[in-house]
Amino acid sequence: MQQLYLCGVHAAQMADLLFTALNVRPAGYQLTPFTVGGGLRGDALHLLLPPAAPMHNDVPCRIRLRDGDETVVPRVLDEIAAPNLLQAINAHAPILLGGLNAQMLTCRAFREAVVTVLSSPRTVVVAASDDAEEILRALTPADAQLWEHVPDSAAERARLLEELVAEASMRL
Protein backbone atom coordinates (compact mmCIF):
# COMPACT_ATOMS: atom_id res chain seq x y z
CA MET A 1 0.00 0.00 0.00
CA GLN A 2 1.25 3.49 -0.84
CA GLN A 3 1.55 5.67 2.26
CA LEU A 4 1.28 9.48 2.46
CA TYR A 5 4.28 11.39 3.79
CA LEU A 6 3.93 15.08 4.63
CA CYS A 7 7.09 16.99 5.42
CA GLY A 8 7.95 20.50 6.45
CA VAL A 9 7.17 22.86 9.30
CA HIS A 10 3.40 22.65 8.74
CA ALA A 11 3.21 18.87 8.18
CA ALA A 12 1.54 17.98 11.49
CA GLN A 13 -1.01 20.77 11.09
CA MET A 14 -1.78 19.57 7.54
CA ALA A 15 -2.29 16.00 8.77
CA ASP A 16 -4.77 17.25 11.40
CA LEU A 17 -6.63 19.28 8.77
CA LEU A 18 -6.74 16.29 6.45
CA PHE A 19 -8.34 13.97 9.02
CA THR A 20 -10.76 16.71 10.07
CA ALA A 21 -11.80 17.31 6.44
CA LEU A 22 -12.30 13.57 5.95
CA ASN A 23 -14.20 13.32 9.26
CA VAL A 24 -12.06 10.32 10.23
CA ARG A 25 -10.48 9.53 13.60
CA PRO A 26 -7.07 7.94 13.14
CA ALA A 27 -5.15 5.62 15.42
CA GLY A 28 -1.46 6.27 16.05
CA TYR A 29 -0.04 9.32 17.79
CA GLN A 30 0.49 13.07 17.74
CA LEU A 31 3.12 15.14 19.45
CA THR A 32 1.72 17.92 21.57
CA PRO A 33 3.81 20.76 22.99
CA PHE A 34 4.15 21.07 26.73
CA THR A 35 5.19 24.05 28.78
CA VAL A 36 6.81 24.56 32.16
CA GLY A 37 6.52 27.93 33.85
CA GLY A 38 5.00 29.38 30.70
CA GLY A 39 7.91 28.35 28.47
CA LEU A 40 7.82 25.69 25.75
CA ARG A 41 9.93 22.78 27.01
CA GLY A 42 9.22 19.93 24.63
CA ASP A 43 6.68 17.60 23.10
CA ALA A 44 4.58 14.91 24.74
CA LEU A 45 3.55 11.69 23.05
CA HIS A 46 -0.25 11.69 22.77
CA LEU A 47 -1.54 8.28 21.75
CA LEU A 48 -4.79 8.47 19.80
CA LEU A 49 -5.91 5.16 21.31
CA PRO A 50 -5.42 4.80 25.09
CA PRO A 51 -2.33 2.81 26.02
CA ALA A 52 -2.60 -0.47 27.86
CA ALA A 53 -2.11 -0.22 31.62
CA PRO A 54 0.21 0.49 33.35
CA MET A 55 1.53 2.87 30.68
CA HIS A 56 0.52 6.52 30.66
CA ASN A 57 -0.54 8.78 27.83
CA ASP A 58 0.79 12.29 27.15
CA VAL A 59 4.29 11.44 28.33
CA PRO A 60 7.15 13.80 27.40
CA CYS A 61 9.14 12.24 24.56
CA ARG A 62 11.13 15.19 23.17
CA ILE A 63 12.75 17.60 25.59
CA ARG A 64 14.04 21.03 24.56
CA LEU A 65 17.37 21.58 26.28
CA ARG A 66 17.72 25.09 24.85
CA ASP A 67 16.48 26.89 21.73
CA GLY A 68 17.33 24.78 18.70
CA ASP A 69 18.55 21.81 20.77
CA GLU A 70 16.33 18.91 21.76
CA THR A 71 16.68 15.28 22.71
CA VAL A 72 14.32 12.34 22.64
CA VAL A 73 13.43 10.05 25.52
CA PRO A 74 14.14 6.58 24.06
CA ARG A 75 12.21 4.62 26.70
CA VAL A 76 9.01 6.53 25.92
CA LEU A 77 9.35 5.79 22.21
CA ASP A 78 10.45 2.16 22.61
CA GLU A 79 8.26 1.13 25.57
CA ILE A 80 5.09 3.18 25.04
CA ALA A 81 4.92 4.39 21.42
CA ALA A 82 6.21 1.25 19.69
CA PRO A 83 3.82 -1.32 21.21
CA ASN A 84 0.89 1.03 20.82
CA LEU A 85 1.71 1.62 17.15
CA LEU A 86 1.73 -2.14 16.61
CA GLN A 87 -1.68 -2.41 18.33
CA ALA A 88 -3.01 0.40 16.12
CA ILE A 89 -2.70 -1.87 13.09
CA ASN A 90 -5.63 -3.88 14.50
CA ALA A 91 -7.82 -0.82 15.03
CA HIS A 92 -9.30 -0.84 11.51
CA ALA A 93 -8.57 2.88 11.20
CA PRO A 94 -6.02 4.90 9.30
CA ILE A 95 -2.85 5.54 11.27
CA LEU A 96 -1.29 8.91 11.97
CA LEU A 97 2.38 9.25 12.76
CA GLY A 98 1.98 12.85 13.82
CA GLY A 99 5.45 14.23 14.29
CA LEU A 100 8.52 12.26 13.34
CA ASN A 101 12.11 13.44 13.23
CA ALA A 102 15.42 11.73 12.53
CA GLN A 103 16.43 11.48 16.18
CA MET A 104 13.23 9.59 17.03
CA LEU A 105 14.10 6.99 14.39
CA THR A 106 17.34 6.14 16.23
CA CYS A 107 15.23 4.32 18.82
CA ARG A 108 15.34 0.71 17.58
CA ALA A 109 11.96 -0.64 18.76
CA PHE A 110 10.19 2.55 17.70
CA ARG A 111 11.80 2.49 14.23
CA GLU A 112 10.87 -1.19 13.79
CA ALA A 113 7.27 -0.41 14.78
CA VAL A 114 7.19 2.46 12.27
CA VAL A 115 8.40 0.10 9.51
CA THR A 116 5.78 -2.50 10.48
CA VAL A 117 3.02 0.13 10.41
CA LEU A 118 4.21 1.54 7.07
CA SER A 119 4.27 -1.99 5.61
CA SER A 120 0.81 -2.87 6.93
CA PRO A 121 -2.41 -2.81 4.91
CA ARG A 122 -3.56 0.25 6.88
CA THR A 123 -3.53 3.71 5.33
CA VAL A 124 -0.80 5.73 7.07
CA VAL A 125 -0.24 9.48 7.10
CA VAL A 126 3.20 10.52 8.27
CA ALA A 127 3.94 14.09 9.38
CA ALA A 128 7.73 14.30 9.35
CA SER A 129 10.38 16.93 9.78
CA ASP A 130 12.72 17.48 6.87
CA ASP A 131 15.60 15.77 8.68
CA ALA A 132 13.68 12.47 8.74
CA GLU A 133 12.97 12.33 5.01
CA GLU A 134 16.10 10.49 3.89
CA ILE A 135 15.76 7.87 6.63
CA LEU A 136 12.05 7.35 5.94
CA ARG A 137 12.63 6.98 2.20
CA ALA A 138 15.06 4.13 2.96
CA LEU A 139 12.67 2.21 5.23
CA THR A 140 10.13 1.08 2.62
CA PRO A 141 10.10 0.66 -1.18
CA ALA A 142 9.86 3.91 -3.16
CA ASP A 143 6.66 2.77 -4.90
CA ALA A 144 4.98 2.53 -1.47
CA GLN A 145 5.56 6.24 -0.78
CA LEU A 146 3.76 9.42 -1.81
CA TRP A 147 5.63 12.52 -0.61
CA GLU A 148 4.25 16.06 -0.32
CA HIS A 149 6.14 19.05 1.03
CA VAL A 150 3.71 21.28 2.93
CA PRO A 151 4.27 24.88 1.77
CA ASP A 152 4.57 27.92 4.03
CA SER A 153 1.93 29.94 2.20
CA ALA A 154 -1.60 29.57 3.61
CA ALA A 155 -3.11 29.72 0.12
CA GLU A 156 -0.80 26.96 -1.13
CA ARG A 157 -1.60 24.85 1.94
CA ALA A 158 -5.33 25.23 1.21
CA ARG A 159 -4.76 24.05 -2.37
CA LEU A 160 -2.67 21.11 -1.15
CA LEU A 161 -5.36 20.15 1.37
CA GLU A 162 -7.93 19.90 -1.45
CA GLU A 163 -5.60 17.60 -3.38
CA LEU A 164 -4.86 15.49 -0.31
CA VAL A 165 -8.54 15.08 0.54
CA ALA A 166 -9.19 13.75 -2.96
CA GLU A 167 -6.17 11.41 -2.75
CA ALA A 168 -6.97 10.16 0.76
CA SER A 169 -10.66 9.63 -0.05
CA MET A 170 -9.64 6.94 -2.54
CA ARG A 171 -7.64 5.14 0.17
CA LEU A 172 -10.17 5.15 2.99
TAZI-V99952 format. One record per pair of residues at least 4 apart in sequence whose ideal C-beta (glycine too) atoms are under 7 Angstrom apart, sorted by the first residue. I is the first residue (numbers start at 1). GAP is how many residues later the second one is. Records with the same first field share a line. If there is no record, write none. Layout:
BEGIN
I=GAP / GAP
END
This chain:
BEGIN
1=120 / 122 / 143
2=142 / 143 / 144
3=115 / 121 / 123 / 141 / 142 / 143
4=121 / 122 / 142 / 164
5=121 / 123 / 131 / 140 / 141 / 142
6=5 / 8 / 9 / 119 / 120 / 121 / 142 / 144
7=4 / 121 / 122 / 123 / 126 / 140 / 142 / 143
8=122 / 141 / 142
10=4 / 140 / 147
11=4 / 116 / 117 / 139
12=4 / 18 / 86 / 87 / 115
13=4
14=4 / 136 / 143 / 146 / 147
15=4 / 81 / 83 / 110 / 112
16=4
17=4 / 144
18=4 / 107 / 143 / 146 / 147 / 150
19=5 / 7 / 77
21=140 / 144
22=143 / 146 / 147 / 150
24=70 / 148
25=68
26=22 / 67 / 68 / 69 / 70
27=21 / 22 / 61 / 64 / 66 / 68
28=20 / 57 / 60 / 67 / 68 / 69 / 70
29=16 / 17 / 18 / 19 / 52 / 67 / 68 / 69
30=16 / 18 / 66 / 68 / 69
31=12 / 13 / 14 / 31 / 67 / 68
32=11 / 12 / 14
33=7 / 10
34=7 / 8 / 9 / 10 / 26
35=4 / 5 / 6
36=5
40=24
41=22 / 23
42=18 / 20 / 21 / 22 / 28
43=18 / 19 / 56
44=14 / 15 / 16 / 17
45=14 / 16 / 31 / 35 / 36
46=11 / 12
47=4 / 10 / 37
48=48
49=35 / 39 / 42
50=7
51=4 / 5 / 6 / 29 / 33
55=25
59=17 / 21
60=13
61=11 / 12 / 15 / 16
62=8 / 10
63=7 / 8 / 10
64=6
65=4 / 5 / 6
72=5 / 31 / 32 / 35
73=4
74=4 / 33
75=4
76=4 / 5
77=4 / 5 / 27 / 30 / 33
78=4 / 29 / 30 / 31 / 32
80=4
81=4 / 29
82=4 / 27 / 28 / 31
83=4
84=4
85=28 / 29 / 32
86=27 / 30
88=7 / 29
89=28 / 31 / 33
94=28 / 29 / 30 / 31 / 78
95=22 / 27 / 29
96=29
97=17 / 27 / 29 / 30
98=29
99=28
100=4 / 26 / 27 / 28 / 29 / 32
101=28 / 30 / 31
102=29 / 30 / 33
104=6
105=6 / 27 / 30
107=4
108=4
109=4
110=4
111=4
112=4
113=4
114=4
115=4 / 24 / 25
116=4
117=5 / 7
118=6 / 21 / 22
119=21
123=48 / 49
126=10
128=4 / 5 / 8
132=4
133=4
134=4
135=4
137=8
140=4 / 5
148=12 / 16
150=7 / 10
151=5 / 6 / 9
153=4
154=4
155=4
156=4
157=4
158=4
159=4
160=4
161=4
162=4
163=4
164=4
165=4
168=4
END
